[in-house]
């Protein structure tokens, strides 16, 4: 018996990019003290009030099948939040609730792509992007950006791949680099999308974590609302990673088709989790600011810790919970550096190569441990890099 080409092609028979993470977890499970700077998992847990709202909803019987597109009060709250943050008129009819941002990412591509369509995405990229596009039956086409341009894409880089493509996936603030796309960058992305009749899928799960500059959604640019689908999530903004609740903002004509897909796949999100998400959104920006504050603080600590070193260069980070470090002066690839650092210093980071060819010779650091241990890890990382250059 043979499995389908669709499922066996998700990783193209290679690594899924998480090898160093798996090794670090195995070492930790074996009792070793590992400083983990790998995945985007908050060091604070979901707020107790949110968990209480979830418990109360379940305890009062909200444990049956929930509305597949999401309960209307939650969709309305999401729409109100989106409109307030972006200035684009949005109603619940533009919203479908999904089991997290990853499910939203898959659903958007299923909605706009046919098997064999060329689907573009920017490199460096979040590690699941290429596999998600292949799972949707698309031909995934990475567009490499350059470290010397701080990984902001240029028109030439976009235009060379856009001819004959069907969609373009972007992510700002960006995982893994922390880069926030400038006004000019976002404008040229929108221009290329319109000129080449592309669907634009914008992953905006870090939209509340802006440390420098401002968040820009392509949906707000002229002529883009009807060709843009936006992915949002409670995971990063409200530290609700395990609750698996996200959403898609889409043109009204698209949402019924997304509901059809959800009916045939996930069948919605549990009602008690939706109630907790609604409660969380109703707390306003204060809670979101509190959740993001440690990353904003640790970013500044990292700038101070890395000041003056020639062995490690910090890619200018404007948002999200990550830093991208250029370790090419050590002469090692990102993967070799990460493995050597793990063995020598018991510090776990993600190799840049896990996020595409453009990030080769870099590592991604997640700012997800307490301040003192974070500074300790960075200090030892820098010393290790300097020992290699010496």
N, C-alpha and C positions, 0 to 999 in steps of 0.2 A: 504494500500500500504506500502511496506517495502523498505527502503533504502538498498543499497548494504553493505555487510559485509566489503568491502574494505574501504568505506568512514566512516562508523560508528566505525571502529576499529582504526582510526588514533590516537585518544587519549586514546583508550581502555576504554572510558566512564569516564575517570578521568580528572584531571586538565591538562591544556597545559603548566603549569609552570609559567604563567605570572600573577598570582593573585595579588601579592604585587604591581606590576607595574600598573595593572588596578585600584587598590585602590588609589595609589598615584596620578594617573591622574585624578581620580574623585575628590579627595581633591583639586588638583590644579585648576580644572575647576570650583570648588565651591568658588574659590577666596583665598585659603590658599597659603602661600608662602612655596613651597616645594623645597628643594635642591635635584634635581634628579640626581642620580648616577646609573641609571638603564640600559638604552639601549645604544648600540654603535652608537650613532648619534652625529656627530661632532658638536662642538659649533660654528665652522666657516661654512659658507654656501659654496655652489659650487662657484668656482672662476668666477668672472664676465666675464672674457674673454671666458671661456667655454660656459657660457650662451649666450654670444653674438654670438659665432660660431653656437650654436644650433638655435638661433633666425634667423640668416642670412640664414641658410640652409633651415629652414621651410619657411621663407619669399620668398625665390627664387623658391619655388615650390616642395621641397623635402618632400612631405607629403603623397605620395602614398604608395602602397605596396613596401616594401624593399626586397632585396634578402634574402631568408629564412636562409641560412647559415651565413649571414653577408656579407656586401659589401667587395669585395676583398682587397681594400687598407687597411681597418681596420684589416682584418684577417692577412694580411702581416705585419702590424705594430705590432700586438700582437705576431706573430711568431718571429719577429726580437727581440722584447723585451724579450721573453721567452728564446730564444737561447743565447742572450747576458748575461742574468742573471744566466743561469744554465749550459751553455756549451754544451747542447744537441741540435743536429741539428734539426731544426723545420722549417716547411714551412706552408703556408696558408692551405695546405691540412690536416694539423694536428689540425686545429682550426675550431670551430663553435661558433658563437656569440649567446648569450642567453639573455633573459630578467632578468638579475641579476644572482648572485651566487646561489640563492635558486632554480631557475629554472634549473640551471646547475646541482645542487645536485640531484634533482629528475630525470633529464634526464640520468645522468650517471648510476643510479641504475636501471632505466628501461632498459638501454642498456645491462647490464651484469647479471641481475637476472630474473629468472622465478618465478612464484607464488609458495610460499612455501620454497624457498631457504633461507638458513641461512645467514644473513648479519651481520657482526661484526662491532662494533664501540667502541671507547674508552670512558670510563666514568671517569671523567666528560666530558660532551659533550655539544655542542651548542643545545639549547632547541628544535630546529626543527628536529634534526637528527632521533630520533625514529619514529616520525610521518611520516617523509618522506619515511623511509624504509617500513613502513606498507602501506603507500599509493601506493608504488610500488609493493605491494603484497608479500613482504618478511617477514620472521620471524626475528625480530630485536633481536640481542644478544649483550647486553652491556658487555664490559670487564672492570672490576673495576681496576683502578690504585690506588696507595696508597699515602696519604699525606706525610708519612714519607720518601717516595722516590721522593718527589716534583712532584708527578703525572706523572713521566716518566714511561712508561710501561716496564715490564720485559719480558724476553723470556718465563718464566713459565706462567705468566699471559696470554700471547698471545697463547701459544701452547695448553693450556688446552681447549680452545674454537675453535681452528682452524680446527680440524679434521672434515671433512664433510661440512665445510662452503664454501661459494662461493665468498664472497667479504669481504674486510676490509676497513673501512673508518677511516682516520686519519686527524688531523688538527694541523698544526704547522706553525707559532706561534698559540698557542691554545686559543680559546675562550671556557671556561671562565677563565682559570687559568693564562694566559699570559706566560705560559711555552713554551720555544723553545726546541724542541727535539735535543738532543746531537747527535754527529756522531755515537756513539755506539748504541744509541736508534734507530736511523733511520736504521742502518745496521741490527740490529736484527729484526726490522719490515720487512725489505726486505727479509731477510733470511726466516722468517716464511711464508711470502707470496709465495716465490718460492717453499719452501718445501711442502706446502699444496695446491699449484696450485690455489692461490687466485687472483682475481682481486683486485688491490689496488687503492682506490679512495682517492686522497689527496686534501683536502680543503686548499688552499694556499692564501686565500683572504687577509691575513695580511702579505704577504711576503715582503712588503716595510717597515714594522714597526718592525725593529729589533733593540733592545737597548743594547743587550748583546749577544755575540756569533755570529752565522751566520745562514742564512737561508739555509736549505738543502731540496732539492726536491728528493723524492725517484725515480723519473723518471731518475735521473742522475746516479743511482747505477747500477752496473753490472747486466745484465739480467732482468732489470725492465721496460725498455722503452715500451715493447710490452704488458705489463700487467698492466700499470699504466694509470689512467685518472686523470688529474689535473683540479681543479676548480679555476678560477680566476675571478676578478671583479674590476670594477672601483669604487665601493662604498666606500671602506675604503681608498684606495690609493689616490683617487682624490676627496674625499668628494662629490661623486655623488650618494648618497644613493637613492634618489628619481628618478633618471634617469633610473634605472633598466637596466643596461648593464653589462653583464659578459661574460664568455667564458668557453669552455672546451678544453683542450689540450689532444688529444687522438691519438692512433695509426691510421694510414690512413685508415685501413680497417674498423674502427669503425665509423668514421665521416659520411660516407653516410647513415648509419643506424640512427645516431643521427639527420641527416637532415630529414629523413623520419618521425621521431617522432615529430620534430619541425613543419613539414608541417601539421601534424594531431593535434597539440595542440596550440602552441603559435603563429605560423606563423611568427616568426622572431621578430626583434626589429625595431621600426620606424627609417627611414633613417636619419632624422634630429638629432636624438639622437646618431646614429652611427657616423655622421659627427662630432658631438661635442666630442665624445669619441676619435676619430682619432686626432682631434685638441689637446686634452688634452695629449694624449700619445706623440705627437710630441713636447711637451714642455720639455720632458726629465725628468731627475731625480730631477731637482731643485724644480719643483712644488710638487712632491711626498714628498720630504724632508720637504718642508714648511707645507704640510698638516699633517705630522707626528710629527713635532717639539713640539707642545703643549703636546703631550702624553709622549714624551721622557722627557720633562722638569718636568711634573707633577709626573712622576714616581720617579724622584729624590727628589722632594718635599715630596712625600709620605714616602720615606725611612727616611727622616729627621724627619717628624712629628711622625712617629711610633716608632722611636728609643727609646729604654728604657722601653717600656710598656710591661707588662706581660699578659695583658688581651687580646691582639690582636697580632697575628703573621702573618707577610707578607710572603706568598708563593713566593719564588724567581721568579721574573718576568723578562723574557728576551725579550718580544715583545708584540705587540698588544696594545689596548687602555684600558685594564682592569687590575685590581689587584684582587687577591683572598686572602681574609683575614680569618685566622683561629680564630674563636671566641669560640671554645670549652671550654676555661677556664671560660667562663661566665655560663656554665651549660645549656645553651639554644641551641636548634636546630637553624639552619640557618634561617628557616622560622619564628620561634617565635622571634628570635632576630630582624629580619627585620621588622616584624609587630610592635614590641615594640618600635624600633627606630623611625619608621614612626610616631607612635602616640605621642611619648614623645618629639622628637627632630625635627619632620617634615623633616627628611632625608630619602630618598628612595634609597634602595639598593636591589639587587637581592639575594634571598636565594640560598645557594649552592645546596639545594635539587631540585631546578628548573633545575639543570644540571646533576642530577644523584645521586645515593646512595653514590658514593665515595666522593662527596663534602659535605656530611652531616656535620653540625657543622661549615660550612664556609659561607661566603657571597662574592658576586662579586661586586666590585666597578668599575663603568665606569668613566674614567678620562675625562669627557666630559662637565665640566663647567669651567669657567674662574679660573685662579690660586688662587685668593684671596678667592673666594667662595669655591673652592676645599679644600684649607687648613682649612678654617672654618669648613666645613663639616667633614673632617677627625678628626680635633681636638675635635669636639663635639662627634663624634662617639667613639673615644677612651675614653673620659671622661664617656660616657654612659656605655661602656663596663667595665670600672674600677669600676663604682658604683655597677654594678652587682656582680663583683668578691668580692668587699668589703662586 
